[in-house]
Amino acid sequence: MSKRHPLFLPLILAGGLVFGFGLAYSHMARPEVVLQFLQLEDFGLLFVMGGAAVVTATVFALATRADGRAPLTGRVYRRRMRSLDRNVLAGGLIFGVGWGITGICPGAAYASLGVGNLPILWAFVGMFVGAYLQGAVRGRRADTDTPAASAD
């Protein structure tokens, strides 16, 4: 493992602070605003996400263009292209159902704690339990898919 730049963790913290502040400032940390978007009543979320995607893509492209390495870790930068397979489609569908039920995506859910949305803690419990269960299922499938070693 390569040694991290000393500013790595402080910059991650600063990024989280900016991210949370931006979500709260744009009211995207409020489940009712997100639900209005999902019901096609308010398209503010689309502009917030679109604006964030444009800024992030621009900064990401410029920051890694200089020498082909990640700015703070120094690791070689390579795009990881994920194929559109059954797992991606099913996972996106399941994620969308969870987002619709809770009314807020995981990133904004953390920020919503900062604006006093304490019932969202139940969603955190569900996210962690769901992720744990998925890992257990995947581990079980890997165990059954691995051919048994033959004894010689």
N, C-alpha and C positions, 0 to 999 in steps of 0.2 A: 504494500500500500504506500502510495506516495505521501510525503509530508504535506500537510495543508498549510496554506498561507496563513499567517497569524491573524489576518483580518477576516478570515472565512466565517467564523461563527458570529462575530459582531455584525458583519454585513447581512448574514441570514436573519439575525434578530431585527436589524433595521428594515430589511425587506418585509418581514412579517408585520412590523409596526405600520409601515406604509400601506401594505395590503389591507390590514384590518381597518385602518383609518379611512382608506378609500371606500371600502365596503360599507362602513357605517355612515360616512358622509353622503354616499349616493343612495342611502336607504336600502341597499341590497342585503343588509343583515337582518331585515325584517321579513319574516315568513309571509305576511300578508301581501307585501309588495311582490315577492317572488310568485306567490299563487296567482296574483292578478296577471302577471306575465304569462304563466302557464295556461291561464284561461283566456289568453289573447285580449286582455283588457288594457294592459299597460306595457308598452314596448321599451321602457327605460332600461330594463335589464339587458336587452339586446344591444343598446348603445354603450352601456358600461362594459359588457363583455367584448364587444367589437373594438372599442377604444383600447381596452387593455391588451387585446390580442395584437393590434397594430403596433403599440408601443413595445410590447414584449418581443415580438418578432423582429422589429428593427434593432433593438438593443442587442438581442441574442445574435443576430446576424453580424452586426458590427463588432461585438466583443470577441467573437470567435474567429473572425476573418484575419486578424493581425498575424497570428502565427499558427493557426489551426489547433490551438490548445484552449482549454477552458481557463478563464481568467484567474481564478483563485486556486484551483487544484493543480493546474499545470498538466492535467491529463489530456491526451490526444482527443480531439473532438471528432466524433463520428455520429452521423444521424442514424438513429435506429428506426428503421421502417417496420412497422408492425403490419402483418398481413391481415386482411379483413376476413377472419375466419368465424366459425361458429361460436367460439368462446367470446370474441369481441362483441359480436351481435347480441348474444345472450346476456353478457355482463352489462352492456349498455342498456338493454331493456330492463334488467333488474334494477340497475342504478336509477334509471328514470322513474320507475315505480316508487322507489324509496324517496327520491327527490319530490315526487308529487305528493306522497303521503305526508312527509314532514313539512313540505313547503319551503325547503331551503337546501342548498347543496352543502356538502361537508365543509368547504372552505369558509363559506359565509356563516355556517353554523357556529364555528369557533368565534368569529367576529360578533355574532349575535349575543354571545355570552357577555361581551363588553357593553352591550346596550341594554342589559338586564333581562334577557330572555332565558331565564333559568329552566323552564320546562324543556328546553332543547337538550338538556343533559340526558333525558330519556333517549333521544335520538343517538347520542354518543354511545350509550350503552348498547343500543341496537346495532350501530355500525361496528363496534368492536366485536360483539358476539357474532354478527354476520360474517365478518372477515375471518374470525377464528374458525367458525364452522366450515367456511369455504376452504380454508387451509387444511382442516381435518379431512374433508371429503377428497381434496386433491391428493393428500398424502396417502389415503386409503386406496385411491385409484392407482397411484404410482406403485404401491405395494402389490396390487393385483395384476398390474400390467407388466411387472418385472418378471421375466421367466425365472423359475427356480433353478438354482445352480445344481448341476448334476454331480453326483458323487462318483468319483472314479475309483 
